[in-house]
Amino acid sequence: MMRFIRNHFLFGFLILAEFPIFLSGCASQPLTHVAGPSSMAAGPSVATANLLSLASAPQTAYHEVGPMETLWRIAKEYDVDINTLMQVNRISNPNQIKVGQKLKIPGTVGLRPVIPLYRSRPWSYIVIHHTATEMGNAISINKAHHERGFWDGLGYHFLIDNGTLGKLDGQIEISPRWVKQKDGAHCNAAGMNQKGVGVALVGNFSQTSVSSRQLDSLVFLVSTLMKHYQIPLKHIIAHRDVPGKNTECPGTRFPWNEFISRLQKFTRR
Ligand SMILES: [Zn+2]
């Protein structure tokens, strides 16, 4: 276990992040996160967490670019140099990567979440969903939501993958709605699309269980958002518990009590 703290400017973002690095076999390590002091930052601050390991030694990985992903964020997620990524993939302009483009990621041992945190909206609730699908990633669900008539595609702000469609189990994908700080299209009752951050886990948790990595990532993400936006624990709600909703979402087998008890240690009394 190696810990270090980095504090530096990169592409206008102030980053203050603690990286508890661990490789496979250490999955019970506690999640920690430190968000940057955004009052000093030119852009959003960033929270990051545990590595989802790909291998115990550096190897080449491949990454399919999701909606509104940036090369900067991809480089940081895999902890590789952005210039190396540009060279290996023959990219001359880092702003011109495209959704669906396959990137070669050399010399990585894994991937960690990099969550941009903004101050422009007073988010006051977090609504938890499942996708009710066996498979999915931001690209596929973005497409599905477009086809359902959502003009802005992917209706959630965050998606936590389940290891299907080329994504890692527990990988956190960031929706364009979050990057643009737009209303969600995940829960049209009780004003939740306006005041609630929509977080969905890929899977149907009326039929299968949430994986431990998905739950770890959910606890990290929700606790990070709670801290940044000062959201109380009672405002972390399941879609089914929003008044006016008639749904099982996020599924009858979702471990709600375990999830809430793990969040309790992040709340101040
Ligand atoms: Zn839902």
Residues whose N, C-alpha, C, O or C-beta is under 5 A from the ligand:
A	BS01	ZN	I128 H129 H130 H186 H239 C249
